Amino acid sequence: MKRLVMLFIIVTAVFVGTTVRAQSTGQMLADWQRAKAYTKAYLDAMPEDGYSLKPTPEMRTFAQQMLHLADGSYFLVGSATGKPGPLGKESAEKTVAQTKEATTKAVMDSYDYVISTLKGMTEAQLQEIAKVAGQDIQKGQAFNKAFEHQTHHRGQTTVYLRLKGVTPPQEMLF
């Protein structure tokens, strides 16, 4: 009887663990889609002449911040999955025209790249280890690091919008 109970516990734990991981992948996709919409709202809110705004000489322009956000997603997800972004090893920040139209397209393309790559991954692949920036991490963690990076740089651009007299978009938590 003890063996049967123990077997039941193990099977239940495996089933619950698999279900939680499957839900987390679905949640990751939902979060990336929400982040794309939120970032698009920031890009839309900034007037064309604000794309060249530099709050201080040492800082990036608004366009450079957003293009850096795209570069980070390509680097982190591409390093983990081996799937190159559309620019290959080129940097969006250094090669894309820093206009509202070109920046918006490049940044939205980076979100599409991450979302389509994530959709193409199995749970087992997300658990695999990859070398990213010299670190051995699970591929799923690389997606999380990319998410953290884009959130950080989008958040920095709140100041840029305020300096242009623009109210930043309403937060999109859900």
N, C-alpha and C positions, 0 to 999 in steps of 0.2 A: 504494500500500500504506500509506504514512504517513497519508493521509487516512482510510482505512478504520480504521486503529488509533485515530486521533484521534476519529473518530465513535463508535467502540465505547467509548472512555474517557468521552466526554461523556454518552452514553446511560446507561452504567453509573452515573456520578456522579449523574445526575438520578434514576434509579431508586432508588439507595441513599438519597439525600437524602429522597425521598418516603417511603420505607419507615421511615426513622428518625423523621420527623415523625409518621407514623401511629402508630407505637409510642409516641411521647411523649404523644400525646393519650390513648391507652389507659392509659398510666401515670398521666397527670393524673387521669383518672376513678378509677382504683384508689386513688390517693393521697387524693383527696377523700372517697371512700367509707370508707377507713381512718380518716381524720381525723374523720369524722362519728362513727364507732364509738368512737374514742378520747375525743372530747369528751363523748359520751353517758356514757361510763364515769366521767368527772370529775363530770358533773352528777348522776349516780346516787350517787356516793360521798359527796357533800356532804349532810349532814343538813339538813332543812328549816330549822332555826334558823341554819344557817350561811350561808344566802343573803343575810342582812343584815349579815354580818361585814365590818367595815372594819378592816384591820390598823392603819392610822393615819388621822387625820381627813382628810388630803389625798387618800387613795386611794379608789378605787371600792369598792363592796361586791362580794362574789362575784357576785351576780346582775348588777350593772352591768357587771362585766368580761365576763361571758358575753354579755350583750345588746349590748355594744359590739363584741364579736367578730362578732356577726350583722350589726350596722349596717355594719361595714367590708366584709363580703362583699357586702352589697346595694349599697353605694356603688361599690366598685371594679368589680364585674362589671356592675352596671347602667349605670354611666358608659360602659363600653367597648362594651356590646352594645345599649344603648338599651332593654333589657327591664327595666321597673320591677319591684321586689320587691312583695310583697303589701301592704306598709305605704305604698307610694308614697314620698313625701318625709318621712314621719314617722319618728322615731327609735325603735327598739325599746327602747333604753336609757331613754328618757324617757316612753314610753307603755305598755309592758308591765308588768303587775303583777310585782313582784319576789318571787314565790313560786316554790317548786321546780317546781310543775306548769306554770305559765305561762312561766317562763324556759326550761324544758326544751323545751316545745313551740315557742316562738319561735326558739330556737337550732337545733333540728332542722329547722324549716321553712326556715331560712336555708341549711342544707346542702343540703336538697332543691332549693331554688331554684338554687344554684350547679351542682349535679350535673345537673339537667334542662336548664339553659341550656347547659352544656358539651356535653351529649349532642346538643343541637340545632345545634351549630356544625360547619361544615365546616372542613377544613384551611385552605382559602383564606380563610375568614372569620377564623380565628385569626391569620392573617398580616396582616390589614388593620390600618391605623393608626386609632386613635381618640384623642380627647383625654380624658385622665383626670387630674383634679386639676391642670389646666393644662399637662400634659405630653402630647406626642405619643408614644404607645407602641403596640406591637402588641397586639391584643385578647388574644392568648394570654398576654402578659406581665401583663395585668391580672388574669387568673386566678391567675398565679403570685404576684403582689403580695398578692392576697386570701388565698392560702394561707399566705404568710409572716405576714400580719397575724393570722390566726386561730391560727397556731402560737404566735406571740409572746404573745398574751393568754391562751391556754389554759395556757401554761407559767407565766405569772404566778400563775395560780390554784393552783399546787402549794403555794405558801406558805400560802394560805388553808386548804387542806385540812390541812396540817401544824399550823396554829394551832388547828384544831378537833380535833386528835388523830387525824386520819384518814390512813391510808397512801394516798398517791396511787396510781392505777391503774398496773399494769405497762405500761411503754412498748410501743407498737405500731409497730415500725419496718417490718414487712412484713405 
